């Protein structure tokens, strides 16, 4: 059974100049790259796409499986960053 999002008329986009360059070589390289800022988005309306597009130098349309892979990767990165922040905040209590 396919994902309901996949059946929508949606466009999946990767934003970020350096990320687009690396993605064109390999998605695996992008997942391993450190300090590369990028975002992914799912767009059904042109208006919401143009609002996000203004924030980035470059973008490329990607397929649904790559969108899911990159979104999960970003979610993991942000979760780890938040854990580090809360751990260091906890340590400040003992100063």
DSSP file (Angstrom, degrees, kcal/mol; ACC not computed):
  #  RESIDUE AA STRUCTURE BP1 BP2  ACC     N-H-->O    O-->H-N    N-H-->O    O-->H-N    TCO  KAPPA ALPHA  PHI   PSI    X-CA   Y-CA   Z-CA
    1    1 A X              0   0    0      0, 0.0     2,-0.1     0, 0.0     0, 0.0   0.000 360.0 360.0 360.0 134.9    0.0    0.0    0.0
    2    2 A X        -     0   0    0      1,-0.1     2,-0.2     2,-0.0     5,-0.0  -0.430 360.0 -95.1 -86.4 161.4    1.4    3.4   -0.9
    3    3 A X    >>  -     0   0    0      1,-0.1     4,-0.8    -2,-0.1     3,-0.7  -0.503  27.0-130.2 -72.6 139.5    1.6    6.4    1.3
    4    4 A X  H >> S+     0   0    0      1,-0.2     4,-0.8     2,-0.2     3,-0.7   0.854 108.4  58.4 -60.9 -34.2   -1.3    8.9    1.0
    5    5 A X  H >4 S+     0   0    0      1,-0.2     3,-0.6     2,-0.2    -1,-0.2   0.850  99.4  59.2 -62.2 -32.3    1.1   11.8    0.7
    6    6 A X  H <4 S+     0   0    0     -3,-0.7    -1,-0.2     1,-0.2    -2,-0.2   0.794 101.5  54.0 -67.7 -28.0    2.6   10.0   -2.4
    7    7 A X  H << S+     0   0    0     -4,-0.8    -1,-0.2    -3,-0.7    -2,-0.2   0.676  90.5  93.9 -82.0 -18.2   -0.8   10.1   -4.1
    8    8 A X  S << S-     0   0    0     -4,-0.8     2,-1.6    -3,-0.6    -3,-0.0  -0.268  92.0-107.1 -66.8 158.9   -1.2   13.9   -3.7
    9    9 A X  S    S+     0   0    0      2,-0.0     2,-0.3    35,-0.0    -1,-0.1  -0.707  70.3 145.5 -85.9  87.7   -0.2   16.2   -6.4
   10   10 A X        -     0   0    0     -2,-1.6     2,-0.4    -4,-0.2    34,-0.2  -0.887  44.7-141.2-127.8 155.1    2.8   17.4   -4.5
   11   11 A X  E     -A   43   0A   0     32,-2.6    32,-3.0    -2,-0.3     2,-0.5  -0.962  13.0-149.9-116.3 135.1    6.3   18.5   -5.3
   12   12 A X  E     -AB  42  62A   0     50,-0.6    50,-3.2    -2,-0.4     2,-0.4  -0.912  20.0-171.7-108.4 130.0    9.2   17.5   -3.1
   13   13 A X  E     -AB  41  61A   0     28,-2.6    28,-2.2    -2,-0.5     2,-0.5  -0.951  21.0-152.2-131.5 140.6   12.1   20.0   -3.0
   14   14 A X  E     -AB  40  60A   0     46,-2.8    46,-2.0    -2,-0.4     2,-0.4  -0.951  21.1-160.6-106.4 127.8   15.6   20.1   -1.5
   15   15 A X  E     +AB  39  59A   0     24,-3.3    24,-1.5    -2,-0.5    44,-0.2  -0.857  43.1  78.2-110.5 144.5   16.9   23.6   -0.7
   16   16 A X     >  -     0   0    0     42,-2.6     4,-2.6    -2,-0.4     5,-0.2   0.146  63.4-126.2 125.7 123.0   20.5   24.7   -0.2
   17   17 A X  H  > S+     0   0    0      1,-0.2     4,-1.8     2,-0.2     5,-0.1   0.937 110.2  38.9 -59.1 -53.9   23.2   25.4   -2.7
   18   18 A X  H  > S+     0   0    0      1,-0.2     4,-2.3     2,-0.2    -1,-0.2   0.886 115.6  53.7 -66.0 -38.9   25.9   23.1   -1.4
   19   19 A X  H  > S+     0   0    0     18,-0.4     4,-2.9     1,-0.2    -1,-0.2   0.891 107.0  51.2 -63.6 -40.1   23.3   20.4   -0.6
   20   20 A X  H  X S+     0   0    0     -4,-2.6     4,-2.0     2,-0.2    -1,-0.2   0.917 109.7  50.3 -63.4 -42.9   22.0   20.4   -4.2
   21   21 A X  H  X S+     0   0    0     -4,-1.8     4,-0.7    -5,-0.2    -2,-0.2   0.920 114.8  43.0 -61.0 -44.2   25.6   20.1   -5.5
   22   22 A X  H >X S+     0   0    0     -4,-2.3     4,-2.6     1,-0.2     3,-0.9   0.900 110.8  55.7 -69.5 -40.5   26.3   17.1   -3.2
   23   23 A X  H 3< S+     0   0    0     -4,-2.9    -1,-0.2     1,-0.3    -2,-0.2   0.862  99.7  60.3 -60.5 -37.0   22.8   15.5   -3.9
   24   24 A X  H 3< S+     0   0    0     -4,-2.0    -1,-0.3     1,-0.2    -2,-0.2   0.802 110.9  41.9 -63.0 -27.7   23.5   15.6   -7.6
   25   25 A X  H << S-     0   0    0     -3,-0.9     2,-0.3    -4,-0.7    -2,-0.2   0.938 136.4 -34.1 -79.4 -54.5   26.5   13.3   -6.9
   26   26 A X     X  -     0   0    0     -4,-2.6     4,-1.5     1,-0.1    -1,-0.3  -0.909  35.5-137.1-170.2 137.8   24.8   11.0   -4.4
   27   27 A X  H  > S+     0   0    0     -2,-0.3     4,-2.2     1,-0.2     5,-0.2   0.836 109.0  60.4 -66.7 -31.6   22.2   11.2   -1.6
   28   28 A X  H  > S+     0   0    0      1,-0.2     4,-1.4     2,-0.2    -1,-0.2   0.884 102.3  51.6 -63.4 -38.2   24.6    9.0    0.5
   29   29 A X  H  > S+     0   0    0     -7,-0.2     4,-1.2     1,-0.2    -1,-0.2   0.897 109.1  50.8 -64.5 -39.4   27.2   11.7    0.2
   30   30 A X  H  < S+     0   0    0     -4,-1.5     3,-0.3     1,-0.2    -2,-0.2   0.899 108.0  52.0 -65.2 -40.0   24.7   14.3    1.4
   31   31 A X  H  < S+     0   0    0     -4,-2.2    -1,-0.2     1,-0.2    -2,-0.2   0.809 113.8  44.3 -66.4 -28.9   23.7   12.2    4.4
   32   32 A X  H  < S+     0   0    0     -4,-1.4    -1,-0.2    -5,-0.2    -2,-0.2   0.642  90.5 107.1 -88.3 -16.4   27.4   11.9    5.4
   33   33 A X     <  -     0   0    0     -4,-1.2     2,-0.3    -3,-0.3     3,-0.3  -0.377  58.9-148.2 -68.4 138.2   28.3   15.5    4.9
   34   34 A X  S    S+     0   0    0      1,-0.2     3,-0.1    -2,-0.1    -2,-0.1  -0.804  73.1  14.7-105.4 149.9   28.8   17.6    8.0
   35   35 A X  S    S+     0   0    0     -2,-0.3     2,-0.6     1,-0.2    -1,-0.2   0.771  83.4 138.1  60.5  30.1   28.0   21.3    8.3
   36   36 A X        -     0   0    0     -3,-0.3     2,-0.5    -6,-0.1    -1,-0.2  -0.931  44.0-148.0-104.5 117.9   25.9   21.4    5.2
   37   37 A X        +     0   0    0     -2,-0.6   -18,-0.4    -3,-0.1     2,-0.3  -0.728  34.8 140.5 -89.7 128.7   22.8   23.4    5.7
   38   38 A X        -     0   0    0     -2,-0.5     2,-0.3   -20,-0.1   -22,-0.2  -0.971  30.8-154.1-155.9 168.5   19.7   22.4    3.8
   39   39 A X  E     -A   15   0A   0    -24,-1.5   -24,-3.3    -2,-0.3     2,-0.4  -0.974   7.0-150.1-143.2 155.7   16.0   21.9    4.1
   40   40 A X  E     -A   14   0A   0     -2,-0.3     2,-0.3   -26,-0.2   -26,-0.2  -0.947  17.4-177.0-125.2 151.6   13.4   19.8    2.4
   41   41 A X  E     -A   13   0A   0    -28,-2.2   -28,-2.6    -2,-0.4     2,-0.5  -0.992  24.7-141.3-148.5 155.6    9.8   20.6    1.8
   42   42 A X  E     -A   12   0A   0     -2,-0.3     2,-0.4   -30,-0.2   -30,-0.2  -0.980  28.7-170.6-116.4 122.8    6.6   19.1    0.4
   43   43 A X  E     +A   11   0A   0    -32,-3.0   -32,-2.6    -2,-0.5     3,-0.1  -0.955  29.5 164.8-126.1 131.9    4.5   21.6   -1.6
   44   44 A X  S    S+     0   0    0     -2,-0.4     2,-0.3   -34,-0.2    -1,-0.1   0.635  75.2  52.9-107.7 -29.0    1.0   21.5   -3.0
   45   45 A X  S  > S-     0   0    0      1,-0.1     4,-1.2   -34,-0.1    -1,-0.1  -0.841  73.0-138.6-111.0 148.7    0.7   25.2   -3.7
   46   46 A X  H  > S+     0   0    0     -2,-0.3     4,-2.6     1,-0.2     5,-0.2   0.854 100.4  62.3 -69.5 -35.8    3.0   27.4   -5.6
   47   47 A X  H  > S+     0   0    0      1,-0.2     4,-1.9     2,-0.2    -1,-0.2   0.921 104.1  45.9 -59.3 -47.5    2.6   30.3   -3.0
   48   48 A X  H  > S+     0   0    0      1,-0.2     4,-1.6     2,-0.2    -1,-0.2   0.869 112.2  52.5 -66.6 -34.8    4.1   28.3   -0.2
   49   49 A X  H  X S+     0   0    0     -4,-1.2     4,-2.7     1,-0.2    -2,-0.2   0.939 108.7  49.3 -63.9 -46.5    7.0   27.1   -2.4
   50   50 A X  H  X S+     0   0    0     -4,-2.6     4,-1.4     1,-0.2    -2,-0.2   0.843 106.9  56.1 -64.5 -33.4    7.9   30.6   -3.5
   51   51 A X  H  < S+     0   0    0     -4,-1.9     4,-0.3    -5,-0.2    -1,-0.2   0.922 114.3  38.9 -63.1 -43.3    7.9   31.8    0.2
   52   52 A X  H >< S+     0   0    0     -4,-1.6     3,-1.6     1,-0.2     4,-0.3   0.868 109.0  62.3 -74.2 -36.5   10.5   29.1    1.1
   53   53 A X  H >< S+     0   0    0     -4,-2.7     3,-1.5     1,-0.3    -1,-0.2   0.829  93.0  64.6 -58.8 -34.3   12.4   29.5   -2.2
   54   54 A X  T 3< S+     0   0    0     -4,-1.4    -1,-0.3     1,-0.3    -2,-0.2   0.729  96.7  57.8 -63.0 -22.0   13.2   33.1   -1.3
   55   55 A X  T <  S+     0   0    0     -3,-1.6     2,-0.3    -4,-0.3    -1,-0.3   0.582 103.4  60.0 -84.5 -10.7   15.3   32.0    1.7
   56   56 A X    <   -     0   0    0     -3,-1.5     3,-0.1    -4,-0.3   -18,-0.0  -0.865  67.0-141.7-126.5 152.2   17.7   29.8   -0.3
   57   57 A X  S    S+     0   0    0     -2,-0.3     2,-0.3     1,-0.2    -1,-0.1   0.878  86.1  11.5 -74.9 -39.5   20.2   30.2   -3.1
   58   58 A X        +     0   0    0      2,-0.0   -42,-2.6     0, 0.0     2,-0.3  -0.939  60.9 178.1-141.7 156.9   19.4   27.0   -4.9
   59   59 A X  E     -B   15   0A   0     -2,-0.3     2,-0.3   -44,-0.2   -44,-0.2  -0.978   7.1-163.6-154.8 162.1   16.9   24.2   -5.0
   60   60 A X  E     -B   14   0A   0    -46,-2.0   -46,-2.8    -2,-0.3     2,-0.3  -0.992  28.0-112.0-149.5 144.6   16.1   21.0   -6.8
   61   61 A X  E     -B   13   0A   0     -2,-0.3     2,-0.3   -48,-0.2   -48,-0.3  -0.610  39.0-172.3 -76.5 136.5   13.0   18.8   -7.2
   62   62 A X  E     -B   12   0A   0    -50,-3.2   -50,-0.6    -2,-0.3     2,-0.1  -0.808  23.1-103.3-124.6 166.4   13.5   15.4   -5.5
   63   63 A X     >  -     0   0    0     -2,-0.3     4,-2.2   -52,-0.1     5,-0.1  -0.438  36.8-102.1 -88.7 167.9   11.4   12.2   -5.5
   64   64 A X  H  > S+     0   0    0      1,-0.2     4,-2.4     2,-0.2     5,-0.2   0.889 117.4  51.1 -58.8 -47.3    9.3   11.0   -2.5
   65   65 A X  H  > S+     0   0    0      1,-0.2     4,-2.2     2,-0.2    -1,-0.2   0.898 112.3  47.4 -60.8 -38.7   11.7    8.3   -1.1
   66   66 A X  H  > S+     0   0    0      2,-0.2     4,-2.7     1,-0.2     5,-0.2   0.885 109.6  54.4 -67.8 -37.1   14.6   10.8   -1.1
   67   67 A X  H  X S+     0   0    0     -4,-2.2     4,-2.6     2,-0.2    -2,-0.2   0.936 110.2  46.0 -58.8 -47.6   12.4   13.4    0.6
   68   68 A X  H  X S+     0   0    0     -4,-2.4     4,-2.4     2,-0.2     5,-0.2   0.916 113.1  49.9 -63.1 -44.0   11.5   10.9    3.4
   69   69 A X  H  X S+     0   0    0     -4,-2.2     4,-1.9    -5,-0.2    -2,-0.2   0.935 114.8  42.8 -60.6 -48.1   15.2    9.9    3.8
   70   70 A X  H  X S+     0   0    0     -4,-2.7     4,-2.5     2,-0.2    -1,-0.2   0.875 112.7  53.0 -69.0 -37.4   16.4   13.5    4.0
   71   71 A X  H  X S+     0   0    0     -4,-2.6     4,-2.5    -5,-0.2    -2,-0.2   0.922 110.0  47.7 -63.9 -43.6   13.5   14.6    6.3
   72   72 A X  H  X S+     0   0    0     -4,-2.4     4,-2.1     2,-0.2    -1,-0.2   0.894 111.1  52.1 -62.8 -39.3   14.3   11.7    8.8
   73   73 A X  H  X S+     0   0    0     -4,-1.9     4,-2.3    -5,-0.2    -2,-0.2   0.928 110.8  46.7 -63.0 -45.7   18.0   12.7    8.7
   74   74 A X  H  X S+     0   0    0     -4,-2.5     4,-2.6     1,-0.2     5,-0.2   0.907 110.6  52.7 -63.0 -41.8   17.2   16.3    9.5
   75   75 A X  H  X S+     0   0    0     -4,-2.5     4,-2.0     1,-0.2    -1,-0.2   0.893 110.1  48.9 -60.7 -39.7   14.8   15.3   12.3
   76   76 A X  H  X S+     0   0    0     -4,-2.1     4,-2.3     2,-0.2    -2,-0.2   0.915 110.5  50.2 -65.5 -44.2   17.6   13.1   13.8
   77   77 A X  H  X S+     0   0    0     -4,-2.3     4,-2.2     1,-0.2    -2,-0.2   0.931 112.9  46.1 -60.6 -46.6   20.1   16.0   13.6
   78   78 A X  H  X S+     0   0    0     -4,-2.6     4,-2.1     1,-0.2    -1,-0.2   0.865 110.9  52.8 -66.8 -35.8   17.7   18.4   15.3
   79   79 A X  H  X S+     0   0    0     -4,-2.0     4,-1.9    -5,-0.2    -1,-0.2   0.916 110.8  47.1 -64.9 -42.7   16.8   15.9   18.0
   80   80 A X  H  X S+     0   0    0     -4,-2.3     4,-2.1     2,-0.2    -2,-0.2   0.899 110.7  52.1 -65.6 -40.3   20.5   15.3   18.8
   81   81 A X  H  X S+     0   0    0     -4,-2.2     4,-2.0     1,-0.2    -2,-0.2   0.902 109.8  49.0 -63.2 -40.8   21.2   19.0   18.9
   82   82 A X  H  X S+     0   0    0     -4,-2.1     4,-2.2     2,-0.2    -1,-0.2   0.865 109.0  52.9 -67.8 -36.0   18.3   19.6   21.3
   83   83 A X  H  X S+     0   0    0     -4,-1.9     4,-2.1     2,-0.2    -2,-0.2   0.914 108.8  49.8 -64.5 -42.2   19.6   16.8   23.6
   84   84 A X  H  X S+     0   0    0     -4,-2.1     4,-2.4     1,-0.2     5,-0.2   0.919 110.4  50.6 -62.4 -43.4   23.0   18.3   23.7
   85   85 A X  H  X S+     0   0    0     -4,-2.0     4,-2.0     1,-0.2    -1,-0.2   0.921 111.9  46.2 -61.5 -44.5   21.6   21.7   24.6
   86   86 A X  H  X S+     0   0    0     -4,-2.2     4,-1.9     2,-0.2    -1,-0.2   0.854 110.9  53.2 -69.8 -33.2   19.5   20.3   27.4
   87   87 A X  H  X S+     0   0    0     -4,-2.1     4,-1.9     2,-0.2    -1,-0.2   0.927 111.1  45.5 -65.4 -45.1   22.4   18.3   28.8
   88   88 A X  H  X S+     0   0    0     -4,-2.4     4,-1.4     1,-0.2    -2,-0.2   0.846 110.6  53.9 -69.5 -32.1   24.6   21.3   29.0
   89   89 A X  H  X S+     0   0    0     -4,-2.0     4,-0.6    -5,-0.2    -1,-0.2   0.887 107.3  52.2 -64.7 -38.2   21.9   23.3   30.6
   90   90 A X  H >< S+     0   0    0     -4,-1.9     3,-1.1     1,-0.2     4,-0.3   0.897 106.4  52.9 -63.3 -42.0   21.6   20.6   33.2
   91   91 A X  H >< S+     0   0    0     -4,-1.9     3,-1.5     1,-0.3    -1,-0.2   0.817  97.8  65.7 -65.3 -30.3   25.3   20.8   33.9
   92   92 A X  H >< S+     0   0    0     -4,-1.4     3,-1.3     1,-0.3    -1,-0.3   0.737  87.3  70.8 -64.6 -21.5   25.1   24.6   34.5
   93   93 A X  T << S+     0   0    0     -3,-1.1    -1,-0.3    -4,-0.6    -2,-0.2   0.776  93.8  55.8 -64.4 -25.7   22.9   23.9   37.5
   94   94 A X  T <         0   0    0     -3,-1.5    -1,-0.3    -4,-0.3    -2,-0.2   0.374 360.0 360.0 -91.8   4.5   26.0   22.5   39.4
   95   95 A X    <         0   0    0     -3,-1.3    -1,-0.2    -4,-0.1    -2,-0.1   0.466 360.0 360.0 -80.9 360.0   28.1   25.7   38.9
